[in-house]
Amino acid sequence: MTAKNSRRQFLHSSSAVLFGAAAATLQTSQAQNAKRIGIDSNATGEEYWRLVREQFSFPEDRVPMNAANLCPAFRAVTENVDLLTEDIDLDCSFNNRAKFGDLRENARTLVANQLNVSADEVALVRNTSEANNIINNGLKLEAGDEIILWDQNHPTNNLAWDVRAARFDLQIKRITTPAKPSSPGELVDAFTSQFSSRTKVLTLTHVSNLSGIKLPIAELVAAAHARGIYVHVDGAQVWGAMNLNLTALDVDSFSASAHKWYMGPKEVGLLYVKGNNIDRIWPPGIAPGWGNSVETTLVGARKFESLGQRDDATLAALGTAAEIHNSIGPDRIERRVVYLAQRLKAGISDLGLQQVTPGDPNLSFGVCITQAPAGQGGVISNRLYEEFGITGAATGGLRLSPTIYNTEEHLDRAVAGLKALMT
């Protein structure tokens, strides 16, 4: 048997649980999932996280610590994308591709369950930027309506609103929060003090990629809803790292990307829209699958993913990433991210370096930014990569964003690098 035939036989075998010959085979226990991806569920402490690190392909001389921008995918996700892509290339018939509908819906259900929302409220789009723009362009607003933004939002949750305001005579109000907030309440007051009778939308970033500040989303949503204000949250820096309950947060809509902290396939994004908001938001475009009338045949938030031909392999592989998250446990992941960030910040603080990001975990999360001399962030980031094998970013200074594939040794190496380069 040739290697190609052997590979194809694997693709079509019942043992190919990773990419789900049927959705039912994917419903296994946490312990079974852990065993399947090579993590001993009995391991504890750093030994457990060493096993998690082994689920990724990167070498030890090129360690990613820039989850705020891009993460490597779990090895199983990458392998699954490759296998499913080859499966399509071997047989691109409607007959063979029919299974991808079930695989996509399995991924949607797994993700929705993790977020404690209905699968009908989840659209699988291409990235956070697309999700943000769907809300921006889809909400019905009138001339003179006011949109309140955080000045630390991503451009697609900020500048995009300026563009729409210019087109439709909307009013934009940008909020600057304290650089060194003393409490979550101080952050809440910065926004609520600016609410007016004209405010229709509050659009925020859960954790800033520019400062690392974490906003108290639940409190802000409650205050906005008391005034009838729609709240959209860009969750690019929390999905996959924070144990999220979107129903409890009561956000009206939420966006994120699988290629960051979720460590999933590229070009897959999340748009959650609360059920009672779905009908009030227009879709970005209409493609085959919508139906033959103005009223779509797509159910719920699926109307926002009428985007034409998609990469079926990556959409299916999102389910693989979701399974791995379940096997590790979202709460365990969150605790680990907080631990890594706090340990890293403590090490940097011990060097006497000034940090942009608050040290208090009530005010910050996984994004850690250190002040850098003016114009030197890029130089330091490049040297940290070339000389110490740590990938960071020159965003807001020097940004490091560790996550579950990072070890204590990685953090120690990063701190040693900053000591050599910045002290």
N, C-alpha and C positions, 0 to 999 in steps of 0.2 A: 504494500500500500504506500502511495506517495505521501510526502509530508502534507501536501495540499489536501489530498483526500482525507488524511487522518484528521486534519484541522477541521475540515467541513463536517466530518462525522461527529466530531466533538460539538460543533455548533448545533447540530440537530439531535444530539443525544439527550436523554432525560437527565443526565448528570450535570447538565449545564445550568445549575441553579443560579449562578452568579448573574446571568442575564435573563433568568426567568422563562423557561420553556412555557410555563403557565404561571399566572399571578399567584395561584394557590400555593405553589411550591415555595414561594418567598415568605410565607407566614410561618416562620420558625421561631423558637424561643431565643431569648437573649444569649443564653449559654451556647446554644447551637450556632448562632451567628458568630459569637466570639471565636469558637473553635474553627469555623469555616474560614475566617480571615486570618487565622494563625495567631490569635491572642489567647493565651491561657487565662481563663476567667478566674483562676485561683491565684494568679500572680498579684502582688501588691506593691505599693510604693513605686520607687523608680524602676524596678524591674518590669512592672506593668507598662510604664510609659516607654521603656526601651523597646518592648514588643510592639507598641503602637508606632514608634519611630520606624521600625522595620517594615511597616506597610507602605513606605514611600521609597522612591528610587534614587533620590538625590544623594550624591557622595558627601563625605564628611568634610571635604575641602571646599564645598560650595553650599553652605547651609542657608536655606531661606529663612529670613526673619522679617518678612515684609508682607504679612498676611493682609494688611490694610490695602494692598494693591493686587497681589496675585499669589495664590498658593499652588504648590504642586498638588495634583489629584492623588487620592489613594491609588496604589498600584492596581488594585482590583478594578477600579473605575476605568483607568486607562486601558487595561487589558480588555475590559468589556466593550469599550468604545471600538477598539480595534477589531474584536471578534464580530461585533454586530455590523460594523461597516463592511467587513469582508463578506458577511452573510448577504448583505444587500447587493454587493457587487457580483457575487456569485449567482444571485437570482433576484432581480429587481421587479419581478412580477407582482401584480396586485395580490396574487394568491399568497406568495411568501411574505409580503410586507404586511399582511393583515394582522399578524401577531403584534405589531408595534402599537396598535391602538390599546390593547390590553396592557402592554408594558408601560406606556405613557400614563394610563390611568392608575396603574399600580404605584408609579412614582408619585403621582399627584396625591393619592390617598395617604401614602407614607408621610409625605411632607406636611399635608394638612393635619394629620394626627399629631405630628410633633409640635405644631403650632396651636393645637387645640381649636381648630376651625373646621368648617365643612369643606370637603373636596370641591364642592360647587362654588366656593368663594376664592379658589386658587386658580390663577392663570399662570401657565409656564411660558414665559416670554424669553427674550434673548439675553437681557442683562438689566441691571438696575436703571441704567440710563433710559432704556426703552420704557420700563415700568413707570419711572417718574414722568416721562413725557406723555404717557397715556393719560395719567391723571391731569397733568397740566392742560392738555388739549381737549380732554373729554368732559371736564366739569363745565356745566352751564353757568356762566357769569355775565353780569350786566356792566355796562360802562359805569365807572365810578366805584365799583366794588373794590374792596381793599384785600390784599394778600399780605400776610405777615411772614417774613422769612428770617431765618437765622443767618447771619453773615458768614457763618462757617459751614453752610450747606455746600454740598457738591454742586458744580456748575449746572448739572442737569436738574437740580432741585432748587436752582437759584437764578442763574442767568437765563435759563429757559423761560422763567416767569417774566423776566424783563422783556423778552421778545414778545410773549403773548400780550403783555401790558401795552406795548407799543402798537400792537395790531388792533387791540380792542378797547383802548382807553381805560385800562385798569390802573389801580393805584397800588404801588409797591411800598412796603415799609420794612426796612431791614433793622434787625435787632442785634446790637452788640452786647454780649454778656461779659461780666468781669473776667479779666485774664486769670485772676486768682480767686475763684469763687470760694466763699467760706462755708456754704451749705447748699443743699438742693433747693431750699426755699428761695435763696437769693437768685438762682437761675429761673425759677418759676416767676418770680416778681418781675424780672427783666422783660418777660413776654406779656404777662397778664396786665401789667400797667399800661401797655400800649393798645389793648383791645378797645375797639370803638364800635359804634352802631353800624359802621360800614364794613367791618372786618368779616369776611366770608370764609377765608381759608387761612389756616395756620400750617405751614409746611416746614418740617424739621428734619434734622439728621440725628439719629439716636446717639451715636458716638462720632465726634468730629475726627476726621482724618487729618485735620490741620492743627489741632491742639490736644486731642485725646480726651477732651471733656465729654462726660456722659450726662445727657439731659434726663431729668426726672419725667419720663414720658407719661406715666399714669396720671400724675398730678396735673401736668399740662393739658392732657386730653380732657380730664374732668372739668377743669376750669374753662376750656374752650367750649365744650359741649353745653355748659351752663349758659353760654351766650349764643348757642346755635351755630357755632363755627365748625366747619369741616376740618379734620386733622389728617394730614398725610405724613407718614414717617418713612424716611430713607433708612433702611436697616442694613445697609451694605457692610457695616462694621460690627454687626452683631449676629446675623444669621449664621448658624453653624458653630458659634462660639458661646452664645448666651442661651440659656433654657427659656425660650420665649412662649408666652401664653397670650396670643393676640386678642383672644376673647376677653381676658381679664384686663389687658391694657386698653381695650375698647377703641382702638384706632379705627378710623374710617377706611384707610388704605395703608399698605405697607409694601415696600419694594426691597429687593436684594438680588445678589448674584451668587451663583453656585461656584464661581471660580475663586472666590476669596475664602473666608473662614470655613465655608462648607466643604471645601476641598473636593469639589465635584467636577463634573465635565465643564469645558469651556462653552461659552455662548448658550448658556441656559440661565434664565433669570426667573425671579418670583415676583408676582404681583398678587397680593391679597386685597380683595375688596369686600368689605362687610356686606352681607346679603342685601340689606335694605338700601344700599347705595349703588348696586350694580346697574339698575335701570336708569339712574340719573347720569351715568357716565357714558359718553359716546365712544365707540371703538376707534382705534387709529386708522383702520383700513378694512377693506372687505376683500376676501380671497375665496377660492373654492373651498367648500365645506361650510360656508355661511348659510347656504340655503338659497331659495329662489324668490324671496320677498324681503321687504324691509325688516320684518320680524325674523330674527335668526332662529335656526333650529338648534344652535349650540346652547348648551345648558349653563346658566350661571356665568361665572367669570371666564369661561372658555371663549366667550365672544371676543375677549381681548387678545386672543392668540390666533385669530384668523389672519395668518401672516404668509400664506403660501407654502411652498415646499420647505420643510424643516429638515434638520439633521436628526433622523429617527434614532440613530445610534446614541447620540448624546442625551436625548430626552429619556431614553430607556435607561441609560447608565446613571441618571440622577437617582433612580431607584436603588442602584447598588450603593451609592454614597449614603442614601437615607438609611439603608439597612446597617451600614457600618456605624453610623451615628447612633442608631438604636442599640447596637451591640455594645458600644462603649458606654452610652448613656448620656443624654444631653446635660443632666445636672453634674455628672462627673466631668464632662468637658468644660463646663462653665467654671467649676472650681479650679480646674487645672489652669485655664487661661488666666484667671485672677491671680493664682499663685505665681505663675511665671512672670506676669507683669509686675506684681509687687516685689518679687525677688530681684528682677532686673532694675526696677527703679531704686530699690535700696542699694544695690551695688553701685549704681551711677551716683546716687546721693553721697555715698561714702567717698567718692572721688572728689567731692566738692564742686561738681558740675551743677549748673542751674538747669532745672527741668521746666519745660513748658506745661507738661501734663501734671495735673494735681496728683499728689501722693495718696490721697484718700480714695479708697476703692468705691466709696459712695458717689464720688464725683468723676470717676474714670473707669476704664475697663482694660482692653487689651492693647490699645494704641499708646506707645510710650515715646514722647518726643523730648529731646534734649536741646537746649539752646546751643547754637553754633555761632562762631564769629561771622559777621556779615559776609555773605558771598562765599563762605567756606563749606557750607553743608554738602554740596556736591563733591568737593575734593575729599572731604573726610569720608563720605559714604563710599566713594570709589576706592579709597585706600583700605577701608575696613573690609571691603570685598576682596581686593587683590592681595592684601597682606595677611588678613586674618580669616578669610573664607566665610564672612558673614554678610548676607545680603540685607541692606537697609534701604532707606530713601532719604533724599534731601528735601523733605516736606515739613515746613514749619521749623526747621533746624536740622536735626538728625533724628529720623523716625525709625524705631525698631518696633515690630509687632509680632511677638512670639506666640505660637500656638502649640497644639498638642504634639506635633512631630518634633518640637524642640526639647532638648534635654537640659539638665542643669549645667552640663559641660558646655553646651552651646552658649548659655547665658554668661558663664564665667569667661569664655573666650571673647564674647562681645564686650564685656566690661574691661577685660585686659586690653582689647583693641582701643577702646575709648581712652583708657589711661595712657596708652602710648601715643595716641594721636591728638589728645585734647588737653593733657595736663603737663 
